Amino acid sequence: MERRLLRAGARILAGLGLAAVMTPMCLTRSYAAGERRHKESAQETPANKPGVNASQPPAFSIPVEPLGFNAPSTFYLGQRERLLSLDFLDEDHLLFTFHTPGLIRRTNPSEEDERQIRAMVLKLPQGTVEAEALWTVHGRDRYLWMLKGGKFLLKDRDDLEQGDASLQLKPLLHFPGPLLWLEMDPEQRYLVTDSYEPEAAAAQPGDVPSPPTASADMSDGLDSGKPDIVVRILRRATGEVMLVSHVRTTVHLPINSDGYLEVLRSTGRTWLLNLSYFTGGSKTVGKVDSICSPPLDFVSHDEVLANTCTQDGRRELVAVTTDGHPLWKLDSGPTQVWPLFVIAANGTRFAVETLTVSHAVAPFSPLSTDDVKGQMVQVFDAEGANQELRASASPVLDGGGNVAFSPSGARIAVLDAGAIEVYELPAQPAQPGQPARAH
C-alpha cells in the first residue's frame, strides 16, 4: 500500500510539473501598472466604483485600508506565495488574515522567514471587527485551512493548531519535522500532510507516528538519494495515521472519504482515474483525454475535476463522477493562465482564478511581468459548469487566498480594488426529491 501511495504521488507530481512548464514561470518583479484603489469615501456604492469588471454588482463592500491592510509589494508576483487569507466562518462572519509589516526581533539567522499575521473576524455586512489577534508564523506558503463549523487549522513549522471565531488557538498535531503542505477530503474526515523529516528522530510525546525505516528505501524511479519528505494520510479527529510513505518532493494527493485517487496512463492520450480504497482494493472510476498527466481534485465525494492539456497547448477542465459518468468540459482561453481552484465546502460550486495576460504562452513566447494585466475570478455550478459570476481581483495574488465561499455556497467574497466585495449568488435548482436551495 505504501509503494502504491508513492507511485500515486509521483504521477500526480509529474502532471503538476508538466502543467507548470506550459504556464509562465518567469514572473519575478511587478504587478500590472495602474492598480485600482478603493475610494475612501464611506458614501461610495458598489455601482459607482471605477474599474470594477464584474457580471453583477456586489451586495456590499468592506474597505480594507481602515483594517490596516496594504497591498503587498510588487516583488512577490511570480513567487506563488500565500500573503493573506480570506475565509467565511459562517454566513455572516469573515476571517481576514494578512501579513503586517514591522520590526521582528530575531535571535538567530534561522528566524529570517518569520512574519507577523494579523487576524480579524469581521461581522457582515457592516465589516465591524469582532475579534482580533496577531500570530507569528514562519515561511511564505499557505498557513490557514478552513474547517466546517466555524473552525480552522493554522500551520507553523512542525505544529498544526486549531482555532475558532474567538481566534484562540489550541494544539492539534505535532510533526517530527516542518509541515510543508496539507489538504483534506471534501468531508474533512482525513488529512494529507507532507512534512520534511530528513533523519529519523526519537518520537516526542504527542508526535504523529513516523514511517518505518524500510519505507525510506523506496525509489520507484524517482531521483537518487534518500527521500526526505514524509506523506501521511491521517484521521483528522484522532490523528491516527492510516497510510504513510517517503517521497523526494511535496505531492498533491486527492482523496475522498473512501480512498485516494491516482491517474494511470492507458493508450494514446487516454488516462484512467484509479481510486485506491483505504479498506483495500481499487477500481477505475473514470477516464480523460490529455497529452499531459492531468492533476486531479475532488469537488465533492462523487465529483472529480481533471485539469487536462490539449494538443494545441490549451488547458481543459473536465469533470467526471466516481461512477464513471462524464459531466462537462470547460475550455480555458489562451490568455488565462495559472489557474487556482476554490471549492465551496458543500461541493455545489467552484471558482477558478486565473491571471489575464497579453498573449498566449509558448516555449518561445514566455511572459514578463508587464504581460500580466490582472486576475479574473469565475464562479461555476459544479453540476453543469454554468458560469454564475465573473469578477476581477486585485492586487494580483498568484498564490491565492483572496477568494472564499460561504459555507452554504450562497455567497462569495473577493478582495478587489481595496475592498472585500461580497456577492450573492443565484439560487440553485432543486435536485429530484429536494426543495430548491433558496439563498
C-alpha positions in Angstrom: 0.0 0.0 0.0 2.9 2.4 0.8 4.5 1.8 -2.6 1.2 2.5 -4.4 0.9 5.7 -2.4 4.4 6.7 -3.5 3.6 5.9 -7.2 0.4 7.9 -7.0 2.3 10.9 -5.6 4.9 10.6 -8.3 2.4 10.5 -11.1 0.4 13.5 -9.7 3.6 15.4 -9.3 4.6 14.7 -12.9 1.3 16.1 -14.0 1.7 19.2 -12.0 5.3 19.6 -13.3 4.2 19.5 -16.9 1.4 21.9 -16.2 4.0 24.3 -14.8 6.1 24.1 -17.9 3.1 25.1 -20.0 2.4 28.2 -17.9 4.7 31.1 -17.2 7.4 30.6 -14.7 9.5 33.7 -15.4 7.4 36.3 -13.5 9.5 37.9 -10.8 9.1 41.6 -10.3 6.0 43.7 -10.8 2.2 43.8 -10.9 0.4 45.3 -13.8 0.5 49.1 -13.7 -2.4 51.2 -12.6 -3.9 49.0 -9.8 -7.3 50.2 -8.9 -7.8 51.5 -5.4 -11.0 51.7 -3.4 -12.3 55.2 -2.8 -12.1 56.2 0.8 -15.5 57.8 0.9 -17.9 55.9 3.1 -20.7 57.0 0.9 -19.4 55.2 -2.2 -21.7 52.5 -3.5 -20.7 49.4 -5.5 -22.3 50.7 -8.6 -20.2 53.8 -8.9 -16.8 52.3 -8.1 -14.4 52.8 -11.1 -13.0 49.9 -13.0 -15.0 47.0 -11.5 -15.3 44.3 -14.2 -18.0 42.1 -12.7 -21.0 40.5 -14.2 -23.1 41.8 -11.3 -22.6 44.4 -8.5 -21.6 43.1 -5.1 -24.2 43.0 -2.4 -21.9 45.0 -0.1 -18.2 46.0 0.2 -15.9 46.3 3.2 -12.9 48.7 2.7 -9.7 47.0 3.9 -7.4 50.1 4.3 -9.2 51.0 7.6 -8.4 47.5 8.8 -4.7 48.1 8.3 -4.3 46.2 5.1 -1.9 47.4 2.4 -1.3 45.8 -1.0 1.8 43.5 -0.9 5.0 44.7 -2.5 5.2 44.1 -6.3 8.2 42.0 -5.6 6.1 38.9 -4.9 4.4 38.4 -8.3 5.6 35.1 -9.7 6.7 33.6 -6.4 3.3 32.0 -5.7 3.5 32.9 -2.0 0.4 33.0 0.3 0.3 36.6 1.5 -3.2 36.6 3.0 -6.3 34.5 3.6 -10.0 35.3 3.3 -12.5 32.7 4.7 -16.1 32.5 5.9 -16.5 31.3 9.5 -20.3 31.2 8.9 -22.7 33.0 6.5 -22.3 36.3 8.4 -18.7 36.3 9.6 -15.4 36.6 7.6 -12.0 35.7 8.9 -9.5 38.0 7.2 -5.8 37.5 7.8 -2.8 39.2 6.3 0.9 39.8 6.7 1.6 43.0 8.6 5.0 44.7 8.2 7.0 45.8 11.2 10.1 45.1 13.2 10.6 41.5 14.2 13.0 40.5 16.9 15.2 37.7 15.7 17.6 35.8 17.9 19.4 34.0 15.1 19.5 33.9 11.3 17.2 30.9 11.2 14.3 33.3 12.1 14.6 35.2 8.8 11.4 33.5 7.5 9.4 34.8 10.5 6.4 37.0 9.8 3.5 38.6 11.7 0.0 37.8 10.6 -2.9 40.0 11.7 -6.2 38.1 12.0 -9.6 39.7 12.2 -13.2 38.4 12.5 -15.5 40.7 10.5 -19.3 40.9 11.0 -21.2 41.1 7.8 -22.4 43.3 6.2 -21.1 46.1 8.4 -17.5 44.9 8.5 -17.1 45.6 12.2 -14.2 43.8 13.9 -15.5 41.3 16.5 -12.2 39.6 17.3 -8.5 40.4 16.5 -5.2 38.6 17.1 -1.6 38.7 16.0 0.1 35.5 15.1 3.7 34.6 14.4 4.3 32.1 11.6 7.3 31.0 9.6 7.6 30.6 5.8 5.8 32.1 2.9 3.5 29.2 1.9 -0.2 28.6 2.9 -0.7 28.8 6.6 -4.6 28.5 7.1 -7.2 26.0 6.1 -10.9 26.5 6.9 -12.9 23.8 8.6 -16.7 23.3 8.7 -18.5 24.6 11.8 -16.6 27.9 12.0 -13.2 26.4 12.9 -9.8 26.5 11.1 -6.4 24.9 11.0 -3.2 27.1 11.4 0.2 25.6 10.3 3.5 26.8 11.6 6.7 24.8 11.3 6.1 21.4 12.9 2.8 22.3 14.5 -0.8 22.2 13.5 -3.2 24.2 15.7 -7.0 24.6 15.6 -8.8 27.8 16.2 -12.4 29.3 16.1 -14.1 32.6 15.9 -12.5 33.7 19.2 -9.1 33.4 17.4 -7.8 31.3 20.3 -5.5 28.5 19.2 -5.2 25.0 20.6 -2.5 22.5 19.7 -3.8 19.7 17.4 -0.9 17.8 15.9 2.9 18.0 16.2 5.2 16.5 13.5 8.8 15.3 13.7 9.8 17.9 11.1 8.4 21.0 9.4 5.0 20.6 7.9 5.2 21.6 4.2 1.7 21.0 2.9 -1.8 19.9 4.0 -5.1 19.1 2.3 -8.3 17.4 3.2 -11.1 15.3 1.6 -14.3 17.1 0.8 -16.0 15.8 4.0 -12.9 16.8 6.1 -12.6 13.5 7.7 -9.0 12.9 6.6 -5.8 15.0 6.3 -3.0 14.5 3.8 0.3 16.0 5.2 3.8 16.4 3.7 6.5 17.0 6.3 10.3 17.4 5.9 11.9 14.7 8.0 15.5 14.1 6.7 16.6 11.9 9.6 14.8 9.6 11.9 14.3 11.3 15.3 13.2 10.0 18.6 9.5 10.3 18.9 8.3 13.1 21.2 5.1 12.9 23.3 2.3 14.0 21.0 4.2 13.5 17.7 2.3 11.8 14.9 3.9 8.4 14.2 6.9 8.2 11.9 7.1 5.7 9.0 9.2 2.5 9.3 12.8 2.8 8.2 12.2 0.4 5.4 10.0 2.8 3.5 13.0 5.2 3.1 14.5 2.7 0.5 11.6 3.0 -1.9 12.7 4.9 -5.0 10.3 3.7 -7.7 12.1 5.6 -10.5 12.5 9.0 -8.7 15.8 10.9 -8.3 18.5 9.1 -6.5 19.2 10.0 -2.9 17.4 9.4 0.3 13.7 10.6 0.3 13.3 13.3 3.0 9.6 14.1 2.8 7.0 12.0 4.6 3.5 11.8 3.2 0.8 10.7 5.7 -2.9 10.2 5.5 -4.4 10.8 8.9 -7.9 10.7 10.5 -8.5 14.4 11.4 -10.5 13.7 14.6 -7.9 11.3 16.2 -4.6 11.9 14.4 -4.4 8.2 13.6 -2.0 7.5 10.7 -3.7 5.3 8.0 -1.1 5.4 5.2 2.5 6.7 5.1 5.4 6.9 2.6 8.7 8.6 1.9 9.0 10.8 -1.2 11.5 13.3 -2.5 9.3 16.3 -3.1 5.9 17.5 -1.9 2.9 15.9 -3.7 -0.7 16.7 -4.2 -2.8 13.6 -3.4 -6.6 14.0 -4.0 -8.7 12.0 -1.5 -12.3 11.5 -0.6 -13.6 9.6 2.4 -13.2 6.3 0.5 -9.6 6.5 -0.7 -7.0 8.3 -2.7 -7.1 8.9 -6.5 -4.2 8.4 -8.9 -4.0 8.8 -12.7 -2.8 5.9 -14.8 -1.7 6.0 -18.4 -3.9 3.9 -20.7 -3.5 4.1 -24.5 -2.8 7.1 -26.7 -4.0 10.3 -24.9 -6.3 8.4 -22.5 -5.7 8.4 -18.8 -7.5 6.2 -16.3 -8.6 7.6 -12.9 -8.0 4.9 -10.3 -9.4 5.1 -6.8 -7.5 3.1 -4.2 -9.7 2.3 -1.2 -8.5 2.8 2.4 -10.0 -0.6 3.1 -8.1 -2.3 0.3 -8.6 -2.8 -3.4 -9.1 -0.3 -6.1 -11.2 0.4 -9.2 -11.2 2.6 -12.2 -13.7 5.4 -11.7 -13.3 7.3 -15.0 -11.1 8.3 -17.8 -10.0 11.6 -19.5 -8.0 12.5 -22.6 -4.9 14.6 -22.1 -1.4 15.0 -23.6 0.0 15.5 -20.1 -0.7 13.7 -16.8 -3.7 15.7 -15.6 -3.8 17.0 -12.0 -6.9 15.9 -10.1 -9.1 17.4 -7.4 -12.3 16.3 -5.7 -15.1 18.8 -5.8 -17.3 16.6 -3.7 -17.3 13.0 -2.6 -18.6 11.9 -6.0 -17.2 14.5 -8.4 -13.6 14.8 -9.7 -12.0 17.7 -11.7 -9.2 16.9 -14.1 -7.0 19.7 -15.4 -6.1 18.4 -18.9 -3.8 19.5 -21.7 -5.0 19.7 -25.3 -2.8 19.1 -28.4 -2.8 22.8 -29.3 -1.5 23.9 -25.9 -4.7 24.9 -24.2 -6.0 23.7 -20.8 -9.4 22.0 -20.5 -11.2 21.3 -17.2 -13.0 18.0 -17.3 -15.5 16.8 -14.6 -16.4 13.1 -14.1 -18.3 11.3 -11.4 -16.8 8.5 -9.4 -19.4 6.2 -11.1 -17.6 6.9 -14.4 -20.1 9.3 -15.9 -18.6 12.4 -17.7 -20.3 15.6 -16.6 -18.9 18.5 -18.6 -15.8 20.1 -20.2 -14.7 23.7 -19.7 -12.1 25.2 -22.1 -9.8 27.9 -20.8 -8.7 30.8 -23.1 -5.0 31.1 -24.2 -4.6 34.3 -22.3 -5.9 32.9 -18.9 -3.0 31.1 -17.1 -2.0 29.7 -13.7 -5.5 28.5 -12.6 -6.3 28.3 -8.9 -9.4 26.4 -7.7 -11.6 27.4 -4.8 -14.3 24.9 -4.0 -17.4 25.5 -1.9 -17.5 23.4 1.3 -20.7 21.7 0.2 -19.4 20.9 -3.3 -22.2 22.9 -5.1 -19.9 25.5 -6.7 -16.3 26.2 -7.5 -14.3 29.2 -8.6 -11.4 29.4 -11.0 -8.9 32.2 -10.5 -6.6 32.9 -13.5 -4.0 35.6 -14.4 -5.1 37.6 -17.5 -2.0 38.0 -19.8 -1.4 39.8 -23.0 -0.6 36.8 -25.2 -0.7 33.0 -25.2 2.3 31.2 -23.6 4.6 29.1 -25.7 8.1 27.7 -25.4 9.5 30.6 -27.5 7.0 33.2 -26.2 7.3 33.4 -22.4 5.7 36.1 -20.3 7.2 39.0 -18.5 5.6 40.8 -15.6 4.5 43.6 -17.9 2.3 41.0 -19.7 0.2 40.4 -16.6 -2.9 42.6 -16.9 -5.0 41.4 -14.0 -6.6 38.5 -12.2 -10.0 37.1 -13.1 -12.4 35.1 -10.9 -15.1 32.9 -12.5 -17.7 31.0 -10.5 -19.4 27.9 -11.8 -22.0 25.5 -10.6 -20.4 22.1 -10.1 -23.2 20.1 -11.8 -23.2 21.7 -15.2 -20.3 24.3 -15.2 -22.7 27.2 -15.8 -21.0 30.5 -15.2 -22.7 32.3 -12.3 -20.3 35.2 -11.7 -17.3 36.9 -13.4 -15.3 39.4 -11.4 -11.8 40.8 -11.1 -9.4 40.5 -8.1 -6.7 43.0 -7.2 -4.0 43.2 -6.2 -2.9 40.2 -8.3 -2.1 37.4 -5.9 -0.9 34.4 -7.8 -0.6 32.4 -4.5 -4.4 32.7 -3.9 -6.2 33.3 -0.6 -8.2 36.2 -2.0 -11.4 34.4 -2.8 -13.8 32.5 -0.4 -17.2 30.8 -0.5 -19.6 30.9 2.4 -20.4 27.5 4.0 -23.7 27.3 2.0 -22.1 28.4 -1.2 -24.7 31.2 -1.4 -22.1 34.0 -1.1 -18.6 34.5 -2.4 -16.1 37.1 -1.2 -13.4 38.6 -3.4 -10.6 41.0 -2.5 -10.7 43.7 -5.2 -9.8 47.3 -5.6 -9.2 48.0 -1.9 -12.3 46.2 -0.6 -13.7 42.8 0.2 -16.6 42.5 -2.3 -19.3 40.1 -1.2 -21.5 38.8 -4.0 -24.9 37.0 -3.6 -25.0 34.0 -5.9 -28.3 32.8 -7.6 -30.4 30.2 -6.0 -29.6 26.7 -7.4 -32.3 24.5 -8.9 -33.7 21.7 -6.8 -32.5 18.2 -7.2 -35.1 15.5 -7.7 -36.9 15.0 -4.4 -35.3 18.0 -2.8 -36.5 21.6 -2.2 -35.0 24.4 -4.1 -31.9 26.0 -2.4 -33.1 29.5 -1.6 -30.5 32.0 -0.5 
